[in-house]
Amino acid sequence: MDPLACVAKLALEPLLKLFYKLHILNHPAPNIKLSCIIDDDHVYVNLVKRIIDIKSLSENLLIFKNGREAIEHFKILLPNIDSSLFPEIILLDLNMPIMDGWEFLKEFTQITPPKGLKTTLYVVSSSIDPYEIERAKAHFLVKDYLIKPVNLNDFEMIFRQKIG
């Protein structure tokens, strides 16, 4: 190795180690094993995927374009599943084709969840209709109603609260 390269390596190595430590402290490994997005808005879904990846919020992510896809997946999966393979967080849109969020919630309540299931469900919608907001918040499965676009800090807090 040429002397200049050796000096550069010696000078940069401590900085790289410090950067790595700071990165790990600011972006800890995700404790959420599996989260789920049920939404037909491709732009929103791609944005959320990027945030989850960049911020290391979840190890795995399920994505469904409508409630019917999600319900069919959960119905097939549930009879033979333990709770560790079920999403810990579900982000549900209300306005979708085929099966909307309201229909999804109705059918989802009829599914027998695995023992020890700890899923937190958030409705994430662009609707600011007070009736829809109150209706969603009144549903026993819904933790909260978030209006798109979701603030980045609020979004990250959802995942960090679930971990804590």
N, CA, C and O of each residue as an XYZ file, in Angstrom:
656
protein
N       0.855     -1.169      0.000
C       0.000      0.000      0.000
C       0.903      1.235      0.000
O       1.884      1.292      0.741
N       0.574      2.200     -0.816
C       1.406      3.390     -0.912
C       1.273      4.228      0.367
O       0.215      4.235      0.996
N       2.353      4.939      0.754
C       2.376      5.678      2.023
C       1.240      6.690      2.169
O       0.699      6.857      3.263
N       0.878      7.358      1.093
C      -0.192      8.343      1.158
C      -1.531      7.658      1.487
O      -2.326      8.185      2.265
N      -1.765      6.510      0.904
C      -2.993      5.759      1.170
C      -3.022      5.297      2.628
O      -4.079      5.302      3.259
N      -1.859      4.895      3.165
C      -1.779      4.480      4.579
C      -2.114      5.647      5.509
O      -2.848      5.470      6.481
N      -1.596      6.811      5.223
C      -1.862      7.989      6.043
C      -3.347      8.355      5.962
O      -3.973      8.660      6.977
N      -3.898      8.322      4.764
C      -5.316      8.642      4.589
C      -6.182      7.647      5.358
O      -7.153      8.037      6.006
N      -5.832      6.373      5.287
C      -6.605      5.347      6.001
C      -6.531      5.580      7.504
O      -7.545      5.498      8.198
N      -5.330      5.869      8.010
C      -5.171      6.117      9.442
C      -5.942      7.350      9.887
O      -6.492      7.376     10.989
N      -5.987      8.363      9.047
C      -6.690      9.595      9.399
C      -8.205      9.429      9.310
O      -8.935      9.990     10.127
N      -8.675      8.682      8.347
C     -10.121      8.526      8.142
C     -10.750      7.448      9.006
O     -11.939      7.525      9.315
N      -9.982      6.452      9.400
C     -10.564      5.330     10.146
C     -11.296      5.765     11.420
O     -12.419      5.312     11.643
N     -10.709      6.630     12.271
C     -11.452      7.060     13.460
C     -12.730      7.828     13.114
O     -13.741      7.693     13.804
N     -12.688      8.629     12.054
C     -13.878      9.373     11.633
C     -14.973      8.425     11.150
O     -16.148      8.626     11.455
N     -14.591      7.400     10.402
C     -15.574      6.425      9.927
C     -16.191      5.656     11.094
O     -17.393      5.394     11.097
N     -15.374      5.296     12.081
C     -15.904      4.597     13.256
C     -16.878      5.489     14.021
O     -17.926      5.023     14.468
N     -16.537      6.772     14.173
C     -17.418      7.709     14.859
C     -18.725      7.876     14.092
O     -19.802      7.871     14.688
N     -18.632      8.024     12.766
C     -19.828      8.145     11.945
C     -20.716      6.911     12.101
O     -21.934      7.028     12.229
N     -20.103      5.737     12.088
C     -20.865      4.491     12.217
C     -21.580      4.437     13.568
O     -22.754      4.074     13.633
N     -20.879      4.797     14.643
C     -21.499      4.798     15.972
C     -22.657      5.784     16.041
O     -23.709      5.463     16.592
N     -22.477      6.974     15.491
C     -23.547      7.968     15.491
C     -24.734      7.500     14.661
O     -25.886      7.712     15.041
N     -24.456      6.868     13.535
C     -25.531      6.355     12.688
C     -26.324      5.279     13.436
O     -27.555      5.280     13.391
N     -25.648      4.379     14.110
C     -26.320      3.311     14.861
C     -27.140      3.904     15.999
O     -28.252      3.446     16.262
N     -26.605      4.922     16.682
C     -27.355      5.546     17.775
C     -28.603      6.253     17.267
O     -29.652      6.195     17.908
N     -28.500      6.920     16.121
C     -29.626      7.660     15.577
C     -30.593      6.786     14.781
O     -31.744      7.171     14.573
N     -30.145      5.630     14.341
C     -30.977      4.709     13.570
C     -30.804      3.301     14.133
O     -30.186      2.455     13.487
N     -31.342      3.035     15.330
C     -31.176      1.715     15.923
C     -31.877      0.654     15.091
O     -32.770      0.953     14.299
N     -31.459     -0.585     15.284
C     -32.093     -1.694     14.580
C     -33.573     -1.735     14.941
O     -33.942     -1.488     16.089
N     -34.411     -2.045     13.972
C     -35.845     -2.043     14.244
C     -36.247     -3.158     15.200
O     -35.744     -4.278     15.112
N     -37.158     -2.839     16.111
C     -37.726     -3.856     16.982
C     -39.058     -4.335     16.441
O     -39.584     -5.356     16.885
N     -39.610     -3.596     15.476
C     -40.836     -4.020     14.821
C     -40.431     -5.041     13.762
O     -39.675     -4.731     12.842
N     -40.935     -6.238     13.904
C     -40.576     -7.299     12.956
C     -41.358     -7.181     11.653
O     -40.812     -7.388     10.569
N     -42.651     -6.845     11.770
C     -43.497     -6.810     10.583
C     -44.544     -5.717     10.714
O     -45.251     -5.634     11.719
N     -44.636     -4.884      9.694
C     -45.684     -3.869      9.638
C     -46.401     -4.016      8.296
O     -45.943     -4.738      7.409
N     -47.526     -3.323      8.163
C     -48.382     -3.520      7.003
C     -49.001     -2.197      6.558
O     -49.450     -1.399      7.380
N     -49.016     -1.981      5.245
C     -49.686     -0.828      4.649
C     -50.805     -1.361      3.765
O     -50.582     -2.223      2.914
N     -52.014     -0.838      3.976
C     -53.141     -1.184      3.113
C     -53.596      0.128      2.490
O     -54.304      0.912      3.120
N     -53.180      0.360      1.240
C     -53.412      1.655      0.599
C     -53.197      1.512     -0.905
O     -52.279      0.817     -1.341
N     -54.033      2.163     -1.689
C     -53.925      2.101     -3.144
C     -53.114      3.246     -3.739
O     -52.904      3.275     -4.952
N     -52.657      4.182     -2.928
C     -51.899      5.343     -3.401
C     -50.419      4.966     -3.509
O     -49.717      4.879     -2.502
N     -49.954      4.743     -4.745
C     -48.585      4.274     -4.968
C     -47.538      5.268     -4.470
O     -46.502      4.869     -3.938
N     -47.805      6.547     -4.638
C     -46.853      7.568     -4.189
C     -46.702      7.509     -2.673
O     -45.584      7.499     -2.159
N     -47.826      7.468     -1.956
C     -47.799      7.386     -0.493
C     -47.089      6.105     -0.043
O     -46.241      6.143      0.848
N     -47.435      4.980     -0.657
C     -46.843      3.691     -0.270
C     -45.327      3.724     -0.469
O     -44.582      3.282      0.405
N     -44.866      4.238     -1.602
C     -43.419      4.311     -1.847
C     -42.726      5.234     -0.854
O     -41.621      4.938     -0.400
N     -43.360      6.343     -0.515
C     -42.797      7.263      0.467
C     -42.671      6.582      1.841
O     -41.634      6.682      2.496
N     -43.719      5.904      2.258
C     -43.699      5.223      3.555
C     -42.645      4.117      3.564
O     -41.932      3.946      4.553
N     -42.544      3.369      2.468
C     -41.507      2.336      2.369
C     -40.119      2.928      2.565
O     -39.295      2.376      3.295
N     -39.865      4.063      1.901
C     -38.550      4.711      2.015
C     -38.285      5.174      3.441
O     -37.183      4.994      3.960
N     -39.287      5.768      4.073
C     -39.120      6.237      5.454
C     -38.824      5.059      6.379
O     -37.928      5.134      7.221
N     -39.567      3.988      6.223
C     -39.360      2.802      7.063
C     -37.952      2.247      6.861
O     -37.295      1.856      7.827
N     -37.485      2.210      5.613
C     -36.129      1.727      5.329
C     -35.064      2.660      5.888
O     -34.155      2.219      6.592
N     -35.174      3.946      5.576
C     -34.158      4.916      5.984
C     -34.071      5.026      7.503
O     -32.976      5.098      8.060
N     -35.213      5.038      8.166
C     -35.250      5.196      9.620
C     -35.170      3.868     10.367
O     -35.202      3.850     11.598
N     -35.066      2.756      9.638
C     -34.992      1.418     10.248
C     -36.131      1.195     11.244
O     -35.894      0.861     12.404
N     -37.357      1.382     10.784
C     -38.514      1.293     11.670
C     -39.122     -0.104     11.730
O     -39.763     -0.455     12.720
N     -38.933     -0.893     10.695
C     -39.518     -2.230     10.660
C     -38.632     -3.126      9.812
O     -38.089     -2.699      8.793
N     -38.492     -4.374     10.242
C     -37.668     -5.313      9.477
C     -38.334     -5.723      8.180
O     -37.669     -5.849      7.152
N     -39.643     -5.933      8.216
C     -40.381     -6.400      7.047
C     -41.653     -5.598      6.884
O     -42.177     -5.027      7.840
N     -42.144     -5.567      5.647
C     -43.311     -4.759      5.348
C     -44.219     -5.506      4.374
O     -43.782     -5.953      3.313
N     -45.488     -5.632      4.753
C     -46.516     -6.165      3.862
C     -47.231     -4.981      3.218
O     -47.514     -3.988      3.887
N     -47.524     -5.083      1.920
C     -48.228     -4.009      1.225
C     -49.385     -4.615      0.441
O     -49.215     -5.567     -0.321
N     -50.568     -4.034      0.649
C     -51.764     -4.455     -0.076
C     -52.410     -3.233     -0.703
O     -52.431     -2.159     -0.103
N     -52.945     -3.397     -1.925
C     -53.552     -2.279     -2.655
C     -54.996     -2.009     -2.250
O     -55.551     -0.961     -2.580
N     -55.601     -2.946     -1.542
C     -56.977     -2.755     -1.088
C     -57.261     -3.708      0.077
O     -56.483     -4.618      0.365
N     -58.376     -3.476      0.724
C     -58.735     -4.270      1.883
C     -58.963     -5.730      1.568
O     -58.655     -6.593      2.390
N     -59.504     -6.030      0.376
C     -59.765     -7.424     -0.005
C     -58.473     -8.235     -0.044
O     -58.421     -9.346      0.484
N     -57.426     -7.681     -0.670
C     -56.124     -8.382     -0.711
C     -55.634     -8.684      0.699
O     -55.161     -9.786      0.974
N     -55.748     -7.711      1.582
C     -55.256     -7.881      2.953
C     -56.079     -8.929      3.707
O     -55.514     -9.810      4.356
N     -57.401     -8.840      3.624
C     -58.263     -9.796      4.325
C     -57.994    -11.214      3.841
O     -57.878    -12.131      4.654
N     -57.892    -11.407      2.525
C     -57.616    -12.746      1.991
C     -56.286    -13.270      2.512
O     -56.176    -14.445      2.862
N     -55.283    -12.414      2.566
C     -53.973    -12.812      3.098
C     -54.092    -13.235      4.561
O     -53.596    -14.293      4.948
N     -54.752    -12.407      5.370
C     -54.866    -12.705      6.800
C     -55.716    -13.954      7.048
O     -55.407    -14.730      7.952
N     -56.766    -14.161      6.274
C     -57.619    -15.347      6.448
C     -56.853    -16.632      6.151
O     -57.008    -17.634      6.849
N     -56.032    -16.593      5.118
C     -55.226    -17.765      4.767
C     -54.145    -17.998      5.809
O     -53.863    -19.136      6.184
N     -53.551    -16.925      6.267
C     -52.407    -16.979      7.171
C     -52.783    -17.358      8.599
O     -52.062    -18.110      9.255
N     -53.910    -16.837      9.079
C     -54.216    -16.929     10.507
C     -54.399    -18.323     11.098
O     -53.922    -18.547     12.210
N     -55.047    -19.262     10.444
C     -55.258    -20.540     11.124
C     -53.966    -21.251     11.547
O     -53.970    -22.018     12.510
N     -52.880    -21.003     10.844
C     -51.631    -21.723     11.118
C     -50.490    -20.812     11.537
O     -49.325    -21.118     11.285
N     -50.813    -19.704     12.168
C     -49.779    -18.693     12.423
C     -49.625    -18.414     13.912
O     -50.579    -18.504     14.685
N     -48.409    -18.076     14.286
C     -48.215    -17.557     15.635
C     -48.148    -16.040     15.541
O     -47.951    -15.483     14.461
N     -48.310    -15.389     16.660
C     -48.435    -13.933     16.666
C     -47.195    -13.210     16.156
O     -47.294    -12.051     15.750
N     -46.033    -13.853     16.162
C     -44.819    -13.173     15.711
C     -44.799    -12.959     14.198
O     -44.001    -12.163     13.703
N     -45.663    -13.656     13.456
C     -45.703    -13.505     12.007
C     -46.850    -12.610     11.537
O     -47.112    -12.503     10.339
N     -47.522    -11.977     12.479
C     -48.632    -11.079     12.161
C     -48.142     -9.653     12.333
O     -47.343     -9.400     13.235
N     -48.588     -8.696     11.500
C     -48.069     -7.326     11.605
C     -48.320     -6.704     12.983
O     -49.395     -6.844     13.566
N     -47.315     -6.028     13.467
C     -47.440     -5.321     14.740
C     -48.117     -3.966     14.542
O     -48.779     -3.451     15.444
N     -47.939     -3.396     13.344
C     -48.554     -2.116     13.011
C     -49.224     -2.252     11.639
O     -48.631     -2.767     10.690
N     -50.468     -1.781     11.556
C     -51.177     -1.729     10.280
C     -51.552     -0.272     10.023
O     -52.150      0.385     10.875
N     -51.193      0.223      8.837
C     -51.564      1.560      8.383
C     -52.637      1.373      7.312
O     -52.358      0.857      6.230
N     -53.853      1.790      7.616
C     -55.010      1.513      6.770
C     -55.597      2.785      6.171
O     -55.945      3.720      6.893
N     -55.705      2.810      4.844
C     -56.407      3.898      4.158
C     -57.896      3.564      4.160
O     -58.272      2.394      4.215
N     -58.736      4.583      4.100
C     -60.186      4.356      4.074
C     -60.737      4.258      2.658
O     -61.606      3.430      2.384
N     -60.240      5.094      1.763
C     -60.800      5.180      0.414
C     -59.943      4.407     -0.576
O     -58.907      4.884     -1.038
N     -60.408      3.190     -0.890
C     -59.704      2.317     -1.826
C     -60.730      1.603     -2.693
O     -61.885      1.458     -2.293
N     -60.322      1.156     -3.875
C     -61.228      0.371     -4.707
C     -61.375     -1.059     -4.159
O     -60.619     -1.475     -3.281
N     -62.325     -1.776     -4.671
C     -62.600     -3.188     -4.377
C     -63.120     -3.386     -2.955
O     -64.259     -3.817     -2.777
N     -62.309     -3.080     -1.939
C     -62.759     -3.113     -0.548
C     -62.116     -1.939      0.173
O     -60.891     -1.863      0.271
N     -62.936     -1.027      0.676
C     -62.387      0.147      1.358
C     -62.008     -0.183      2.806
O     -62.191     -1.308      3.271
N     -61.487      0.804      3.488
C     -61.029      0.614      4.863
C     -62.136      0.243      5.832
O     -61.914     -0.540      6.755
N     -63.331      0.800      5.633
C     -64.456      0.479      6.517
C     -64.850     -0.984      6.389
O     -65.077     -1.665      7.389
N     -64.930     -1.466      5.138
C     -65.260     -2.880      4.913
C     -64.160     -3.780      5.468
O     -64.437     -4.844      6.023
N     -62.905     -3.341      5.312
C     -61.790     -4.113      5.873
C     -61.945     -4.242      7.390
O     -61.819     -5.336      7.939
N     -62.218     -3.127      8.061
C     -62.370     -3.168      9.522
C     -63.493     -4.111      9.938
O     -63.355     -4.852     10.912
N     -64.589     -4.087      9.213
C     -65.727     -4.958      9.525
C     -65.334     -6.435      9.417
O     -65.639     -7.230     10.307
N     -64.660     -6.794      8.327
C     -64.252     -8.193      8.149
C     -63.093     -8.577      9.070
O     -63.021     -9.707      9.552
N     -62.205     -7.643      9.306
C     -61.037     -7.923     10.149
C     -61.467     -8.249     11.580
O     -60.831     -9.065     12.246
N     -62.527     -7.627     12.048
C     -63.006     -7.911     13.415
C     -63.574     -9.318     13.530
O     -63.691     -9.840     14.638
N     -63.930     -9.944     12.408
C     -64.486    -11.288     12.424
C     -63.425    -12.376     12.349
O     -63.729    -13.558     12.513
N     -62.194    -11.985     12.104
C     -61.093    -12.956     12.043
C     -60.642    -13.264     13.465
O     -60.485    -12.355     14.281
N     -60.436    -14.532     13.760
C     -59.936    -14.920     15.071
C     -58.425    -14.733     15.079
O     -57.708    -15.459     14.391
N     -57.934    -13.766     15.853
C     -56.493    -13.510     15.857
C     -55.733    -14.570     16.663
O     -56.308    -15.218     17.538
N     -54.455    -14.742     16.370
C     -53.652    -15.676     17.153
C     -53.498    -15.186     18.590
O     -53.588    -13.988     18.857
N     -53.268    -16.108     19.499
C     -53.070    -15.732     20.906
C     -51.843    -14.841     21.025
O     -50.830    -15.063     20.361
N     -51.948    -13.840     21.874
C     -50.826    -12.930     22.094
C     -50.661    -11.884     21.005
O     -49.645    -11.189     20.963
N     -51.655    -11.762     20.117
C     -51.566    -10.787     19.036
C     -51.558     -9.373     19.592
O     -52.415     -8.996     20.391
N     -50.583     -8.609     19.158
C     -50.472     -7.217     19.583
C     -50.320     -6.343     18.349
O     -49.234     -5.842     18.055
N     -51.421     -6.167     17.633
C     -51.413     -5.333     16.439
C     -51.999     -3.972     16.770
O     -53.052     -3.874     17.402
N     -51.312     -2.921     16.339
C     -51.806     -1.566     16.486
C     -52.212     -1.084     15.100
O     -51.408     -1.118     14.169
N     -53.457     -0.635     14.959
C     -53.987     -0.224     13.668
C     -54.226      1.285     13.664
O     -54.879      1.830     14.554
N     -53.683      1.943     12.645
C     -53.875      3.377     12.441
C     -54.608      3.581     11.124
O     -54.244      2.983     10.111
N     -55.620      4.406     11.131
C     -56.249      4.836      9.893
C     -55.445      6.033      9.404
O     -55.231      6.995     10.141
N     -55.002      5.959      8.146
C     -54.233      7.042      7.540
C     -54.985      7.448      6.278
O     -55.038      6.691      5.309
N     -55.565      8.643      6.294
C     -56.429      9.058      5.192
C     -56.233     10.543      4.882
O     -55.795     11.319      5.731
N     -56.562     10.915      3.659
C     -56.516     12.332      3.288
C     -57.819     13.035      3.639
O     -57.925     14.254      3.503
N     -58.810     12.274      4.087
C     -60.100     12.857      4.436
C     -60.004     13.669      5.739
O     -59.432     13.221      6.733
N     -60.577     14.864      5.696
C     -60.626     15.698      6.906
C     -62.065     15.819      7.409
O     -62.381     16.692      8.217
N     -62.924     14.934      6.920
C     -64.329     14.908      7.318
C     -64.425     14.538      8.807
O     -64.043     13.430      9.184
N     -64.923     15.438      9.651
C     -65.010     15.166     11.095
C     -65.790     13.883     11.418
O     -65.461     13.177     12.371
N     -66.824     13.588     10.621
C     -67.601     12.365     10.848
C     -66.724     11.123     10.666
O     -66.760     10.212     11.492
N     -65.933     11.087      9.580
C     -65.047      9.941      9.347
C     -63.990      9.828     10.433
O     -63.681      8.727     10.890
N     -63.438     10.953     10.845
C     -62.400     10.941     11.881
C     -62.962     10.368     13.175
O     -62.344      9.494     13.783
N     -64.125     10.849     13.601
C     -64.735     10.360     14.844
C     -65.168      8.902     14.729
O     -65.016      8.122     15.669
N     -65.705      8.547     13.571
C     -66.124      7.158     13.350
C     -64.933      6.210     13.453
O     -65.024      5.151     14.073
N     -63.814      6.600     12.840
C     -62.610      5.763     12.893
C     -62.063      5.671     14.322
O     -61.732      4.585     14.797
N     -61.972      6.811     14.996
C     -61.430      6.822     16.364
C     -62.309      6.039     17.334
O     -61.826      5.531     18.346
N     -63.610      5.943     17.020
C     -64.533      5.214     17.895
C     -64.416      3.701     17.724
O     -64.875      2.944     18.579
N     -63.806      3.259     16.629
C     -63.678      1.815     16.385
C     -62.656      1.237     17.357
O     -61.570      1.791     17.528
N     -63.005      0.128     17.988
C     -62.141     -0.435     19.037
C     -60.777     -0.905     18.533
O     -59.843     -1.007     19.328
N     -60.634     -1.191     17.253
C     -59.336     -1.626     16.728
C     -58.413     -0.470     16.351
O     -57.204     -0.658     16.221
N     -58.976      0.717     16.177
C     -58.209      1.863     15.668
C     -57.567      2.628     16.816
O     -58.246      3.123     17.715
N     -56.247      2.712     16.765
C     -55.505      3.462     17.790
C     -55.636      4.967     17.561
O     -55.825      5.731     18.507
N     -55.532      5.391     16.282
C     -55.619      6.818     15.985
C     -55.922      7.014     14.503
O     -55.810      6.092     13.694
N     -56.306      8.235     14.178
C     -56.607      8.643     12.810
C     -55.562      9.673     12.418
O     -55.420     10.701     13.080
N     -54.835      9.403     11.353
C     -53.789     10.307     10.887
C     -54.173     10.869      9.523
O     -54.622     10.133      8.646
N     -53.995     12.161      9.351
C     -54.344     12.816      8.095
C     -53.096     12.924      7.216
O     -52.046     13.396      7.651
N     -53.244     12.468      5.958
C     -52.145     12.570      4.988
C     -51.998     14.027      4.558
O     -52.996     14.740      4.455
N     -50.802     14.470      4.311
C     -49.554     13.755      4.522
C     -49.183     13.746      6.007
O     -49.345     14.744      6.708
N     -48.686     12.605      6.465
C     -48.319     12.455      7.869
C     -46.963     13.112      8.092
O     -46.025     12.905      7.322
N     -46.873     13.897      9.142
C     -45.620     14.535      9.539
C     -44.586     13.445      9.818
O     -44.896     12.453     10.479
N     -43.372     13.619      9.325
C     -42.315     12.620      9.476
C     -42.066     12.269     10.936
O     -41.919     11.093     11.269
N     -42.015     13.268     11.813
C     -41.783     12.995     13.233
C     -42.935     12.209     13.851
O     -42.711     11.306     14.657
N     -44.168     12.552     13.473
C     -45.327     11.809     13.978
C     -45.288     10.368     13.494
O     -45.579      9.440     14.248
N     -44.928     10.193     12.239
C     -44.848      8.860     11.662
C     -43.816      8.000     12.394
O     -44.081      6.848     12.739
N     -42.638      8.579     12.622
C     -41.591      7.846     13.324
C     -42.022      7.537     14.759
O     -41.711      6.467     15.283
N     -42.734      8.465     15.394
C     -43.205      8.277     16.766
C     -44.155      7.076     16.868
O     -44.140      6.352     17.864
N     -44.972      6.870     15.845
C     -45.884      5.725     15.837
C     -45.093      4.427     16.017
O     -45.452      3.575     16.830
N     -44.036      4.293     15.261
C     -43.234      3.073     15.336
C     -42.430      3.008     16.627
O     -42.309      1.937     17.222
N     -41.886      4.119     17.062
C     -41.081      4.125     18.290
C     -41.958      3.870     19.522
O     -41.506      3.214     20.460
N     -43.205      4.373     19.544
C     -44.112      4.121     20.663
C     -44.440      2.645     20.747
O     -44.533      2.082     21.838
N     -44.615      2.019     19.595
C     -44.930      0.596     19.575
C     -43.783     -0.202     20.175
O     -44.007     -1.205     20.852
N     -42.554      0.244     19.928
C     -41.374     -0.437     20.441
C     -41.271     -0.257     21.950
O     -40.927     -1.192     22.674
N     -41.574      0.963     22.423
C     -41.390      1.296     23.826
C     -42.385      0.778     24.734
O     -42.303      1.014     25.939
